[in-house]
Amino acid sequence: MTRMWRRLRAAWAGAVHDDTGDVPGWVLITLMTAGLVVVIWALAGPALAELFQNAIARVSGF
């Protein structure tokens, strides 16, 4: 039983240390996602606001 735990611990430690150099990749993905959100929001924001206002007007009867 102890050998199995040692193997599992060694495998887990190796897996944890394998992706430590990938931080710039995750930063790039995060920045690109934020950029896409900003662009989509800038393009669709006015249309979504108008859609929301129309829906509220229909529900409230104004």
N, C-alpha and C positions, 0 to 999 in steps of 0.2 A: 504494500500500500504506500509506503514511503517513497519508493522509486517512482510510482505514478505521479505523486504530488510534485516531486522534483522535476520530472519531465514537463508537467503542466506549467509549473512556475517558470522554468527555463523558456518554454515556448511563449508564454505570455510576456515575459520580459523582453524577448526578442521581437515580438510583434509591436510592443509599445515603443521601442526605440527605433523601429524601422521608419516611421513617418515623421520624425522630429525635424527633418530638413524641408518639409513640405509647407511650412508656414507662408512663404511668399505666394505660393499657389492659392492658398485659401484666402489670403488678403486680396489677391487679384480677382478671384471669383466674387468675393463680397463687394468690392468696388464696382465691378461690372454689373452685378445685380442691382446695386443702388443706382447706378447710372441708368439702367433700363427702366427702373421704377420712376425715376424723375422724368425721363423722356415720355414714357407712356402717360404719366399723370399730366404732363404739360399738354399733350395732344388730346387726351380724353377728358380732362378735368372739366372744362366748360360744358361739354355735352352731358357728362354725368350730373353736374349741378343742375342743368336745365331739366333733365329727366327726373331728378329728385324733386325739384320744385313743382313740376307738373303733377307728379304722383301725390304730393302733399295737397296741392290745390284740388285735385279730384276727390281725395278722401275727405277733406274738410269742407268742401262745397264752396270754396271761394272762387 
